Structure formats: structure tokens, C-alpha cells
Amino acid sequence: MTDKSILVEEFMTKKLITISLDTELKEVESLFEKHQIHHLLVVDDDNKTLLGVMSDRDYLKHVSPNLGTTRYVWNDLQSL
């Protein structure tokens, strides 16, 4: 550890990529791949209120509901 105080502002992502509640999952997948990111901010129609966060893990659980369970199989990997 250093004595220097480091502020979040110094290393946070400033170019935010957002989606709305009615964004289709194929668009979500495309944004994750295109920008090589793991989280998308879900905002209201005015882009002023944060409603939630969509993670790549949330997405993967939807397209492969067995992900993270003992029922997870090679076929699930193939679908991803």
C-alpha cells in the first residue's frame, strides 16, 4: 500500500454504455462482445435514473439456465 490517496475518479470508466428496460437480449449480447465489457447500466427513457445493472453473468444465466448448477452440461457451453 502507498501513502498516496487515490480517488475513484482517477481510474473509473467515464464512457458509459447504457441500455433500457426494453432492450432486446441480442443487443445486450452484441454490446458485451463489441465493447469487451461485463456490465451494462439499465437506465430510464430519459437516461437520468439508474434502474439496475445487467451483467454478462445475468445474460449467460438467461441463455443457459443451468449455468452454475450441477445440471450444467457441455450442451450449455455450446449454446453460449
C-alpha positions, 0 to 999 in steps of 0.5 A: 500500500502507498501513502498516496490517496487515490480517488475513484475518479482517477481510474473509473470508466467515464464512457458509459454504455447504457441500455433500457428496460426494453432492450432486446437480449441480442443487443445486450449480447452484441454490446458485451462482445463489441465493447469487451465489457461485463456490465451494462447500466439499465437506465430510464427513457430519459437516461437520468435514473439508474434502474439496475445493472445487467451483467454478462453473468445475468445474460449467460444465466438467461441463455443457459439456465443451468449455468452454475448448477450441477445440471450444467452440461457441455450442451450449455457451453455450446449454446453460449 
